[in-house]
Amino acid sequence: MGAIKHLLKLNASNNEIKYTFDFLPPANLEWVDYSGNKIVSIQAAHANPYLKYLYLDNNNISKIDGLGSNKSLRVLSLNGNQIERIENLANLWIEELFLSANQLTNIEGLDMLPALRTVDLSKNNISKLRGLEQIESLKFLNMSLNNVRKVNQLRYIENLPLLTEVDFCVNPLQTVKFYRM
């Protein structure tokens, strides 16, 4: 792969790949899609400092790790994995984070992402919104298909200055009288 030195975009989705970046990546590689493979951990991403978009949907990843030196990363998608904790993302400049259909029960670590604008936490088992209250750059939040029950949980997002779109569809919260107000 190192011979393709001008490669900017790599789509390696829906294969039988077990390891990320098990090749010498081209220096300017910006966009990689490893979705639909058999990857269990994020490895060797540090070898690509200019990576901006990384898609690892529908794999077997259980831990967010190995991205600490990827300061150019703007979009990280880990939908459909087995992640239980949001961790090891401190001080990255991620703008869009997709963690739908994982095994999350708590929101943590997002306050360490200073540029975060979009978060998709749908299809998890989250019942509390604590952990969102400090994300002042947040514009879009998807919490559909979770377990948010109490209206008072909205206090964690009500003062976010840029928040313009939220989705709480298919949460027990919808059955509470006047919750939309």
N, C-alpha and C positions, 0 to 999 in steps of 0.2 A: 504494500500500500504506500510505502514511502516514495516509490517511484512516481506516484501521481501527486506531484508536489503542489499543484494548483487546485486540488479538490476542495470545494467549499461545503458541499452538502453530501451526506452519506445516508442512504436509506437501506438499513439492514434488517428491516422488520419482517416478522413472520418466517423465521428460519428456525434452525435448531441451535442457535448460538448460546453458549454457556458463559462466556466471559466478555466483558466490555473492554474495548481498546487493547486487545491482545495483538496489536500491530503497532508499528511506528506511525502515528498519525501525521498527515501533512501539516505543516506549520500553520496554515490559514484555515483549517477546518472549523466551520462555525456552527453547523447544524447536523445533528446525528439523531437518527430514529432507530432504536433497538427494540421497539415494541413487539410483543407477541413471540418472544423467544423463551429460553430456559435459563435466564440469568438469575442468579441467587444473590449476587453482591455487585456493587459498583466498584470496579477496579481500574486503576491506571488512568483515571480521568485527568489527573494532575499533569499528564504528559501533553495535554492540549490546553494551553493557557488562553487561547482565543475562542474557545467554545462558548457560544451564546445560547443555543437551543439544544436541549437534551431531552429526548422522549424515551422513557423506559416503561411504558404502559404494558400491562398484562404479562408480567414476568413472575418470578418467585422471590422478589426482593423483600427481606424482612427488616432491614435496617438502612437508614439513610446515612451514608458514610462515604468518605473518599473524594469529597468535592471541595474541601476547605481551601484549596489553592486556586479554584476556578473563579477568579474575580471578574471575569467577563460574562459569566453565566447570567442570562436574563430570564429564560423560561426553563422550568424544570417540571416535567410531567412524569408522575409515578402512579398513575391511576391503575387500579386492578392488581395490586400487589398484596403483600402480607405485612405491611408496616404498622407497628403498634405505637410508635412515638415519633413526633416531629423533633429531630435532633440533628446536630452537627452541620447546621447551616449558618452559624453565626457570622455576621459581617459580610455575607455575600450580597451582591447587588441584584438579587432575583426580583423581578417585577411581577412575574406570574408563576404561581405554584399550584399544581394540580395533584391532589391526593385523594381523589374519589375512589370509592370501593376498596378501602383498605380495612384495617382493624383498629382504627383510632377511637379512643374513648375520651381523650383530653386534648385541649388546644394548648400547646406550649412551644416556646422557641421562636415563634413568629415575630415577636417584638425585637429580635436581633437582626431582622431583615429591613434595613432602612428605606429601601425603594419599593417595597411590596405594594402592588396595586390590585392584584387579582388573586383570590384564594378560592379554590374549589375543594371543599371538605365533604361533599355530598356522599351518600351511601356508606356512612360509617356508623358508629354507635356513640356519637357525641351527645351529651345531655346538657353541658354547661358551656357558656360562651366566654368564660374567663380565659384570658390569654389574648383576646382581641383588642382590649381597651387602649392599648398603647400604639396601635398601628395606624398612625395618623395619615399615612399615604394611601390607605386602603380605599378603593373605589367600588369594587365588586366582590361580593361574598356569596358563595353558594353553600347553603347548609341543608339542602333538600335531602329527604330520606335519612334523617338522623333521629335522635330521641330527645329533642328539646321539648320540654313539657311546660315550663313556667314562663309567664310573661316577664317576670322580673329579671330573667336572663338577658333581656334586651338592653338592660342598663349598661352592659359592657360594650355595646356598639352605638348607643344613641348619641354620643358626643363626638363621634369620629367625623372630622370636618369635611372630608372628601367623599364619604360613602354615599353613593347614588343608587346602587342596585343591590338588593338582597333577595335571596330565595330561601324560604322556609317551607316549601311545599312538602307534604307528606311527613310532617312532624306532629306529635301529639299536641303541640302548641296550637295547631289550627282548630282544635275543638274548644279552645277557651273563648268564651264570649267576649266580643269586642277586641280581640287580640290585634287586629289590623290597625286599630286606632293607636 
